[in-house]
Amino acid sequence: MQTRTLPGITALVAALAISFPSAAVQQRDGPSGRDRGQERSRTTAQPRTGPADKSAQRGRAPERRSRPPTRGTMGSAVPRAQDGAVPRAVPRRPAGPVRGWAYPEPRVYGYARPYVTVPVIIYPRSYYVFRPRFWIGYGLYIGILVPYPVAFGYPTYVYGYPAFPPNMPPAAGTYGGVSFDVTPSDASVSVDGVYIGVVADFSPTHQPLTLTLGRHHIELQAPDMIPIALDVDIVGGEVVPCRGSLQQQ
């Protein structure tokens, strides 16, 4: 009986001896490749929780990050309108021939100021196409400078220039001009405190208001309209086009 069970006991001991080293190696080297693959799949299947998910799990709405202030075309911050406030348009300050913007002036009635008669020259067609560049306020726009229309003839009168014979006009680079496409057409035009006519006399189909180089103070007035003034820097051989409508008082 003992001789029959001895081989079975010997086989059992040998099997246990063989299984113990593999278990020790597995414990030392970590899980097998199959076990590592299962753990990796479980890790990738679980979604990552961010700050927003954690705050939502706590019952609070995720926090919004504040955006930087909006930048304007000139690189300056644009203020945001408050709740219920209506944003107001601000005239853009021109950096070219016009310094500043249009502004209201005290009204001058009648011919209390000096008066100058400027000959009116009518052209067969408009000598330029208005291309707006700046809004200077009070319904007025300043367009891109256009060349003085010498093709239609030399100026018959240059404000601020000494009198000259008709056959000997001043040099082309010594004067510029202003053209008005403004309503009402009977609005009066004054330059440096001197009345010279109405805006219709210096429209795109008429000879521009010819002025000497430098800065001039121009005023526009019409009945029941806000008197407007603007300071214009005249450039030699160029015309400053002005378009718009005077506003009701």
URUR-V807419 format. One record per helix or strand of 2 or more residues. SS is the DSSP state (H for helix, E for strand). FROM is the first residue (numbers start at 1). TO is the last residue. If there is no record, write none. Layout:
[[SS | FROM | TO] [SS | FROM | TO]]
//
This chain:
[[H | 2 | 29] [H | 33 | 45] [H | 51 | 57] [E | 98 | 104] [E | 114 | 115] [E | 132 | 137] [E | 140 | 143] [E | 146 | 147] [H | 150 | 152] [H | 172 | 174] [E | 175 | 183] [E | 188 | 191] [E | 194 | 198] [H | 199 | 202] [E | 209 | 212] [E | 214 | 221] [E | 228 | 234] [E | 238 | 245]]
//
